[in-house]
Amino acid sequence: MCRSAARPAPSGRPRTWVVGAQDRCAEPRAPQGRVEDEGHPVTCFDHRIAALIALDGVYDLGDMAIDLLSLDRAEAERRLRADRDPELDAAVDAAVAAGPKIRWVVDQGMYVMGADTPRGLFATFLDYHLRDGIAQKVTCPTLVCSAADDVFFEGQPELLHEHLTCPKTLLEFTDVLGADAHCQAGAQRLAFARVYDWLDDVLTESA
């Protein structure tokens, strides 16, 4: 999930966007600064935003689908988006039945993304990425959080941090702090304290 705070609007009222994994935002046209488009966060295009927090950072959600299904990118694009692929459907169903990790991803993901089938869910994952120069469009200071034992997005925060060209900070949470799980589950008081300390510093500097 990404949370972003905007600089005050001309009226003096602050504007705040919360950009989650299910939000697909592009160049803002609506008053709230978000429209449905290609899976890109609004912070890539709306430069009024003062700060961005990626908790935890994700560069390419499609990588998770590819890793879980043991497909390469080209094969994933072709088979996940196909009208029919009974063989892959059966493989996904078998994987869901065999492991709690992928079962949770599918159950929760289908609800959040509004997908009709497990394969359809993984197909939507391919649309959520910051490749092709999109990450470089972020201009505001960005905090990228990383959990050492994130079972879903291992390596993704580091990829995002690597591709950002804005002022950026990589904040790592480890097992020593008991904060190494995905989104620092079990240690969120510590995580939020560090996140809001960073945000306080950034917004104070830009005031």
PAZAPA-4460 file (N, C-alpha, C; in steps of 0.05 Angstrom, whole numbers, plus 32768, in hexadecimal, padded with zeros to 4 digits):
% residues 207
    n_x    n_y    n_z   ca_x   ca_y   ca_z    c_x    c_y    c_z   seq   type   mol
   8011   7FE8   8000   8000   8000   8000   8011   8019   8000     1      M     A
   8008   802D   7FF2   8017   8047   7FF2   8004   805C   7FFD     2      C     A
   800F   806D   800E   8000   8084   8018   800F   809D   8010     3      R     A
   8000   80B1   8007   800D   80CA   7FFF   7FFF   80E2   800A     4      S     A
   800E   80F6   8011   8003   810F   801B   8008   8125   8007     5      A     A
   7FF5   8136   8002   7FF7   814B   7FEE   7FFC   8166   7FFB     6      A     A
   800A   8177   7FEB   800D   8192   7FF4   7FF2   81A0   7FF6     7      R     A
   7FEF   81B4   8006   7FD5   81C2   8009   7FCB   81CC   7FEE     8      P     A
   7FB1   81C9   7FEA   7FA4   81D4   7FD2   7FA3   81F2   7FD4     9      A     A
   7F9F   8200   7FBD   7F9E   821E   7FBE   7F8A   8228   7FD3    10      P     A
   7F75   8219   7FD8   7F61   8222   7FEB   7F6B   8220   8008    11      S     A
   7F82   8214   800C   7F8C   8211   8027   7F86   81F6   8033    12      G     A
   7F74   81E7   8027   7F6D   81CD   8032   7F81   81B8   8028    13      R     A
   7F8C   81A8   803A   7FA0   8194   8032   7F92   817E   8022    14      P     A
   7FA0   8173   800F   7F96   815D   7FFF   7FA6   8144   8005    15      R     A
   7F99   812E   8009   7FA6   8115   8010   7F9C   80FF   7FFE    16      T     A
   7FAD   80EF   7FF4   7FA6   80D7   7FE4   7FB0   80BF   7FF3    17      W     A
   7FA0   80AA   7FF4   7FA9   8090   7FFD   7FA7   807E   7FE5    18      V     A
   7FBF   8074   7FDC   7FC0   8064   7FC4   7FC7   8047   7FCC    19      V     A
   7FB3   8035   7FCA   7FB7   801A   7FD1   7FBD   8008   7FBA    20      G     A
   7FC2   7FEE   7FBF   7FC9   7FDC   7FAA   7FB2   7FD9   7F96    21      A     A
   7F99   7FDD   7F9E   7F83   7FDA   7F8C   7F7D   7FF3   7F7B    22      Q     A
   7F8A   8009   7F81   7F85   8022   7F73   7F95   8023   7F59    23      D     A
   7F88   802A   7F43   7F96   802E   7F2A   7F92   804B   7F22    24      R     A
   7FA8   805A   7F24   7FA6   8077   7F20   7FB9   8080   7F0B    25      C     A
   7FB1   8094   7EFC   7FC2   80A0   7EE8   7FC1   80BE   7EE9    26      A     A
   7FC6   80CB   7ED3   7FC7   80E8   7ED4   7FAD   80F3   7EDF    27      E     A
   7FAD   8102   7EF4   7F95   810A   7F02   7F83   811D   7EF2    28      P     A
   7F6A   8116   7EF1   7F56   8128   7EE5   7F3F   812D   7EF7    29      R     A
   7F39   811B   7F09   7F23   811E   7F1C   7F2C   8130   7F33    30      A     A
   7F1A   813D   7F41   7F22   814F   7F58   7F32   8140   7F6D    31      P     A
   7F2D   8127   7F71   7F3C   8118   7F85   7F57   8110   7F7B    32      Q     A
   7F5D   8115   7F62   7F77   810F   7F57   7F7B   80F2   7F4F    33      G     A
   7F65   80E3   7F4A   7F69   80C7   7F42   7F55   80BF   7F2D    34      R     A
   7F5E   80AF   7F1A   7F4D   80A3   7F06   7F57   8086   7F02    35      V     A
   7F45   8076   7EF7   7F4D   805A   7EF1   7F5C   8059   7ED7    36      E     A
   7F74   804D   7ED7   7F82   804B   7EBE   7F94   8032   7EBE    37      D     A
   7FAF   8036   7EBE   7FC1   8020   7EB9   7FCF   8015   7ED2    38      E     A
   7FC5   8019   7EE9   7FD1   800E   7F01   7FE9   801E   7F0B    39      G     A
   7FEA   8038   7F05   8000   8049   7F0E   7FF6   805B   7F24    40      H     A
   8006   805E   7F3A   7FFD   806F   7F50   7FFC   808C   7F48    41      P     A
   7FE9   809B   7F53   7FE5   80B7   7F4D   7FFE   80C8   7F52    42      V     A
   800F   80BF   7F64   8027   80CF   7F6A   803A   80D0   7F53    43      T     A
   8038   80BF   7F3F   8049   80C0   7F28   8042   80D7   7F16    44      C     A
   802A   80E2   7F19   8021   80F7   7F06   8018   8111   7F13    45      F     A
   8011   8110   7F2C   8008   8128   7F3A   801E   8133   7F4C    46      D     A
   802B   8148   7F43   8043   8151   7F51   803C   8165   7F67    47      H     A
   8022   8168   7F6E   801B   8177   7F86   8020   8167   7F9F    48      R     A
   8023   814D   7F9D   8026   813C   7FB4   8041   8140   7FC1    49      I     A
   8041   8143   7FDC   8059   814B   7FEA   806A   8133   7FF3    50      A     A
   805E   811C   7FF7   806D   8105   8001   805E   80EB   7FFA    51      A     A
   806D   80D6   7FF7   8062   80BC   7FF1   806E   80A7   8003    52      L     A
   805D   8096   800E   8067   8080   801F   805E   8066   8012    53      I     A
   8071   8055   800B   806B   803B   7FFF   806F   8026   8015    54      A     A
   8059   801B   801F   805A   800A   8037   804B   7FF0   8031    55      L     A
   8058   7FDB   8029   8074   7FDA   8020   8076   7FE0   8002    56      D     A
   808E   7FE6   7FF9   8091   7FEE   7FDD   808D   7FD7   7FCA    57      G     A
   807F   7FDC   7FB4   807B   7FC9   7F9F   8081   7FD6   7F84    58      V     A
   8094   7FCB   7F75   809B   7FD5   7F5A   808A   7FC8   7F44    59      Y     A
   8086   7FAE   7F46   8078   7FA0   7F31   8068   7F89   7F3E    60      D     A
   804D   7F8D   7F40   803C   7F79   7F4D   803B   7F5F   7F3C    61      L     A
   803F   7F62   7F22   803F   7F4B   7F10   8054   7F37   7F17    62      G     A
   806B   7F40   7F23   8080   7F2E   7F2A   8076   7F19   7F3E    63      D     A
   8063   7F20   7F50   8059   7F0C   7F63   804A   7EF6   7F54    64      M     A
   8039   7EFE   7F41   802A   7EEA   7F31   803D   7ED7   7F22    65      A     A
   8052   7EE3   7F16   8065   7ED3   7F07   8074   7EC0   7F19    66      I     A
   807C   7EC9   7F31   808B   7EB8   7F43   8079   7EA2   7F4E    67      D     A
   8060   7EA9   7F56   804E   7E95   7F62   8047   7E7F   7F4E    68      L     A
   8045   7E86   7F34   803D   7E73   7F20   8054   7E67   7F10    69      L     A
   806C   7E70   7F16   8084   7E66   7F09   8083   7E6A   7EEA    70      S     A
   807B   7E82   7EE2   807A   7E89   7EC6   808E   7E9F   7EBF    71      L     A
   8096   7EA1   7EA6   80A6   7EB8   7E9F   8092   7ECE   7E97    72      D     A
   809C   7EE6   7E93   808B   7EFD   7E8E   807A   7EFA   7E75    73      R     A
   8087   7EF2   7E5F   8078   7EEF   7E46   8062   7EDA   7E48    74      A     A
   8069   7EC3   7E54   8055   7EAE   7E57   803E   7EB7   7E69    75      E     A
   8045   7EC5   7E7E   8031   7ECF   7E91   801E   7EE2   7E83    76      A     A
   8029   7EF5   7E73   8018   7F08   7E65   8005   7EF9   7E51    77      E     A
   800F   7EE5   7E44   7FFF   7ED7   7E30   7FEA   7EC5   7E3D    78      R     A
   7FF2   7EB5   7E51   7FE0   7EA1   7E5C   7FCC   7EAD   7E70    79      R     A
   7FD5   7EC0   7E81   7FC3   7ECB   7E95   7FAD   7EDC   7E88    80      L     A
   7FB3   7EE8   7E71   7F9F   7EF9   7E63   7F8F   7EEA   7E4E    81      R     A
   7F95   7ED1   7E4A   7F86   7EC1   7E36   7F69   7EBE   7E3E    82      A     A
   7F58   7EBB   7E2A   7F3B   7EB6   7E30   7F38   7E9C   7E3F    83      D     A
   7F47   7E88   7E37   7F45   7E6D   7E44   7F61   7E62   7E46    84      R     A
   7F66   7E55   7E5D   7F7F   7E46   7E61   7F79   7E31   7E77    85      D     A
   7F6B   7E1C   7E71   7F64   7E08   7E85   7F7C   7DFC   7E94    86      P     A
   7F92   7DF9   7E86   7FA9   7DED   7E93   7FB4   7E00   7EA9    87      E     A
   7FB6   7E1A   7EA3   7FBF   7E2D   7EB7   7FAB   7E30   7ECD    88      L     A
   7F91   7E30   7EC7   7F7C   7E31   7EDB   7F7F   7E1A   7EEF    89      D     A
   7F84   7E02   7EE5   7F87   7DEB   7EF6   7FA0   7DED   7F07    90      A     A
   7FB6   7DF8   7EFC   7FCF   7DFC   7F0B   7FCB   7E10   7F21    91      A     A
   7FBD   7E26   7F1C   7FB7   7E3A   7F30   7FA6   7E2E   7F46    92      V     A
   7F91   7E1F   7F3F   7F80   7E12   7F53   7F90   7DFF   7F65    93      D     A
   7FA2   7DF0   7F59   7FB3   7DDD   7F68   7FC5   7DEC   7F7B    94      A     A
   7FD0   7E02   7F72   7FE2   7E12   7F83   7FD3   7E1E   7F9A    95      A     A
   7FBB   7E27   7F95   7FAA   7E33   7FAA   7FA3   7E1D   7FBF    96      V     A
   7F9D   7E05   7FB6   7F96   7DF0   7FC9   7FAE   7DE6   7FD9    97      A     A
   7FC6   7DEA   7FCD   7FDE   7DDE   7FDA   7FEB   7DF0   7FEF    98      A     A
   7FE7   7E0B   7FED   7FF7   7E1D   7FFE   7FE6   7E34   8009    99      G     A
   7FE9   7E3A   8023   7FDA   7E51   802E   7FE2   7E6C   8024   100      P     A
   7FFB   7E6F   801B   8004   7E89   8012   7FF5   7E91   7FF9   101      K     A
   7FF5   7E80   7FE4   7FE8   7E87   7FCB   7FC9   7E86   7FCF   102      I     A
   7FBF   7E75   7FE2   7FA3   7E75   7FE7   7F9A   7E90   7FF2   103      R     A
   7FA9   7E9B   8004   7FA2   7EB6   8010   7FA4   7ECB   7FFA   104      W     A
   7FB9   7ECA   7FEA   7FBB   7EDE   7FD4   7FA3   7EDE   7FC2   105      V     A
   7F9A   7EC6   7FBB   7F83   7EC3   7FA8   7F69   7ECC   7FB6   106      V     A
   7F64   7EC2   7FCE   7F4B   7EC9   7FDC   7F49   7EE7   7FE1   107      D     A
   7F5E   7EF2   7FEC   7F5D   7F0F   7FF2   7F5F   7F20   7FD9   108      Q     A
   7F6F   7F17   7FC6   7F73   7F26   7FAD   7F5B   7F27   7F9C   109      G     A
   7F4C   7F11   7F9A   7F34   7F11   7F89   7F1F   7F25   7F95   110      M     A
   7F1E   7F26   7FB0   7F0B   7F38   7FBD   7F13   7F55   7FB8   111      Y     A
   7F2D   7F5B   7FBC   7F37   7F77   7FB9   7F36   7F80   7F9C   112      V     A
   7F3F   7F6F   7F8A   7F41   7F77   7F6E   7F27   7F73   7F5E   113      M     A
   7F14   7F65   7F6A   7EFB   7F60   7F5B   7EFE   7F4C   7F44   114      G     A
   7F12   7F3A   7F47   7F17   7F27   7F32   7F03   7F0F   7F34   115      A     A
   7EFC   7F04   7F1E   7EE8   7EEE   7F1D   7EF5   7ED3   7F21   116      D     A
   7F0F   7ED0   7F1A   7F1C   7EB7   7F1B   7F39   7EBB   7F26   117      T     A
   7F45   7EA6   7F31   7F61   7EA9   7F39   7F73   7EB1   7F22   118      P     A
   7F70   7EA6   7F0B   7F81   7EAE   7EF4   7F7B   7ECB   7EED   119      R     A
   7F63   7ED3   7EEE   7F5C   7EEF   7EE9   7F69   7F02   7EFC   120      G     A
   7F6B   7EF9   7F15   7F79   7F09   7F2A   7F96   7F0D   7F22   121      L     A
   7FA4   7EF7   7F1B   7FC0   7EFA   7F15   7FC4   7F0A   7EFB   122      F     A
   7FB1   7F0A   7EE9   7FB2   7F1B   7ED1   7FB1   7F38   7ED9   123      A     A
   7FA1   7F3F   7EED   7FA0   7F5C   7EF5   7FBA   7F64   7F02   124      T     A
   7FC8   7F52   7F0F   7FE2   7F59   7F1B   7FF5   7F64   7F07   125      F     A
   7FF4   7F5A   7EEE   8006   7F63   7EDA   8003   7F80   7ED3   126      L     A
   7FEC   7F8C   7ED9   7FE7   7FA8   7ED2   7FF2   7FBB   7EE7   127      D     A
   7FFA   7FB2   7EFE   8003   7FC3   7F14   8021   7FC3   7F15   128      Y     A
   802D   7FD8   7F0A   804B   7FD9   7F09   8053   7FF6   7F06   129      H     A
   806D   7FFB   7F0C   8079   8015   7F08   8091   8013   7EF5   130      L     A
   808F   8000   7EE2   80A4   7FFD   7ECE   80A2   8012   7EB9   131      R     A
   80B3   8010   7EA5   80B2   8021   7E8D   80B3   803F   7E93   132      D     A
   80C3   8046   7EA8   80C7   8062   7EAE   80B2   806E   7EC0   133      G     A
   809E   805F   7EC9   8089   806A   7EDA   8094   8072   7EF5   134      I     A
   80A4   8061   7F01   80AF   8068   7F1C   80BF   8082   7F1B   135      A     A
   80CC   8087   7F05   80DC   809F   7F03   80CB   80B9   7F02   136      Q     A
   80B1   80B6   7EFE   80A0   80CD   7EFD   8098   80D8   7F19   137      K     A
   809D   80C7   7F2E   8099   80D1   7F49   80AE   80E6   7F50   138      V     A
   80A5   80FD   7F59   80B8   8113   7F5F   80B9   811A   7F7C   139      T     A
   80A5   8112   7F8C   80A5   811A   7FA8   80B7   8107   7FB9   140      C     A
   80C0   8110   7FD0   80CF   80FE   7FE2   80BF   80E4   7FE7   141      P     A
   80CD   80CE   7FE6   80BF   80B4   7FE8   80CD   80A2   7FFD   142      T     A
   80BD   8097   800F   80C6   8083   8022   80BE   8068   8019   143      L     A
   80D1   8056   8014   80CB   803A   800C   80D1   8028   8024   144      V     A
   80BD   801B   802E   80C0   8009   8044   80C5   7FEC   803A   145      C     A
   80D6   7FDE   8049   80DD   7FC3   8040   80DD   7FB0   8059   146      S     A
   80CF   7F9A   8057   80CF   7F86   806C   80E1   7F6F   8065   147      A     A
   80F3   7F68   8076   8107   7F54   8070   80FC   7F39   8069   148      A     A
   80E5   7F32   8074   80D9   7F17   8070   80BE   7F1A   8063   149      D     A
   80BB   7F2C   8050   80A2   7F2F   8042   809E   7F18   802F   150      D     A
   808A   7F07   8035   8086   7EEF   8025   8079   7EF4   800A   151      V     A
   806F   7F0D   8006   8061   7F13   7FED   8072   7F23   7FDA   152      F     A
   8081   7F36   7FE5   808E   7F4A   7FD3   80AC   7F4C   7FD9   153      F     A
   80B9   7F35   7FDC   80D6   7F35   7FE1   80E4   7F43   7FCA   154      E     A
   80F5   7F56   7FD0   8105   7F64   7FBD   80F7   7F7B   7FAF   155      G     A
   80DC   7F7D   7FB1   80CE   7F92   7FA4   80D4   7FAE   7FAE   156      Q     A
   80D6   7FB2   7FC9   80DD   7FCD   7FD2   80F8   7FD7   7FC8   157      P     A
   810B   7FC5   7FC7   8125   7FCC   7FBD   8124   7FD3   7F9F   158      E     A
   8114   7FC5   7F90   8111   7FCB   7F73   8104   7FE7   7F70   159      L     A
   80F0   7FEC   7F80   80E3   8007   7F7E   80F7   801D   7F85   160      L     A
   8105   8019   7F9B   8118   802D   7FA4   812E   8031   7F8F   161      H     A
   8137   801C   7F82   814B   801E   7F6E   8142   802F   7F56   162      E     A
   8129   802D   7F4E   811F   803A   7F37   8115   8057   7F3C   163      H     A
   8110   805E   7F54   8108   8079   7F5A   811F   808C   7F56   164      L     A
   8119   80A4   7F4B   812E   80B8   7F47   8128   80D1   7F59   165      T     A
   8113   80D0   7F68   810C   80E6   7F7A   811C   80E3   7F94   166      C     A
   811B   80F7   7FA6   8126   80F3   7FC1   8119   80DB   7FCE   167      P     A
   8129   80C8   7FD8   811D   80AE   7FE0   812C   80A3   7FF8   168      K     A
   811E   8093   8008   8128   8086   801F   811E   806A   8020   169      T     A
   8130   8056   8024   8129   803B   8028   812A   8034   8045   170      L     A
   8113   802E   8051   8111   8028   806D   810D   800A   8071   171      L     A
   8120   7FFC   807C   8120   7FDF   807F   8118   7FD7   809B   172      E     A
   8105   7FC4   809C   80FC   7FB9   80B5   8105   7F9C   80B7   173      F     A
   8112   7F95   80CE   811E   7F7A   80D0   8112   7F6A   80E7   174      T     A
   811B   7F51   80E9   8111   7F3F   80FE   811B   7F48   8119   175      D     A
   8131   7F56   811A   813C   7F5F   8134   8127   7F71   8141   176      V     A
   8118   7F80   8131   8104   7F92   813B   80E8   7F85   813C   177      L     A
   80E7   7F6C   8133   80CD   7F5E   8132   80BB   7F6A   811E   178      G     A
   80C7   7F77   8109   80B7   7F86   80F5   80BD   7F7C   80D9   179      A     A
   80C5   7F63   80D6   80CE   7F59   80BC   80B8   7F4D   80AB   180      D     A
   809F   7F4C   80B5   8089   7F41   80A6   807D   7F55   8093   181      A     A
   806D   7F4B   8080   8060   7F5C   806C   8051   7F73   807A   182      H     A
   8057   7F8C   8071   804B   7FA4   807C   804F   7FA6   809B   183      C     A
   8065   7F9A   80A4   806D   7F9B   80C0   8056   7F91   80D3   184      Q     A
   8048   7F7D   80CA   8033   7F72   80DB   803E   7F69   80F6   185      A     A
   8032   7F71   810C   803B   7F6A   8126   804D   7F80   8132   186      G     A
   8056   7F93   8122   8067   7FA8   812C   805F   7FC3   8120   187      A     A
   8045   7FC7   811C   803D   7FDF   810D   8040   7FF9   811E   188      Q     A
   803F   7FF7   8138   8044   800F   8148   8061   8019   8142   189      R     A
   8074   8007   8141   808F   800F   813A   8091   8019   811E   190      L     A
   8084   800B   810B   8086   8013   80EF   8079   802E   80EB   191      A     A
   8062   8033   80F6   8054   804C   80F2   8063   8063   80FF   192      F     A
   8070   805D   8116   8080   8072   8123   8097   807B   8111   193      A     A
   80A4   8068   8104   80BA   806F   80F2   80B0   807D   80D8   194      R     A
   809A   8073   80CE   808E   807F   80B6   8086   809C   80BB   195      V     A
   8079   80A0   80D1   806F   80BC   80D7   8086   80CE   80DF   196      Y     A
   809B   80C3   80EB   80B3   80D4   80F0   80BE   80DE   80D5   197      D     A
   80C0   80CB   80C2   80CA   80D3   80A7   80B8   80E8   809B   198      W     A
   809E   80E3   809C   808B   80F5   808F   808C   8110   809D   199      L     A
   808E   8111   80B7   8090   812A   80C5   80A9   813A   80BC   200      D     A
   80BF   812C   80B9   80D8   813A   80B0   80D4   8145   8094   201      D     A
   80C9   8135   8082   80C6   813D   8066   80B2   8155   8063   202      V     A
   809C   8154   8071   8088   8169   806F   8092   8182   807D   203      L     A
   80A2   8180   8092   80AD   8197   809F   80C1   81A5   808D   204      T     A
   80D2   8195   807F   80E5   81A1   806D   80D8   81B0   8055   205      E     A
   80C1   81A5   804C   80B4   81B1   8034   80A0   81C7   803B   206      S     A
   809C   81CC   8056   8088   81E0   805E   8092   81FC   8057   207      A     A
***
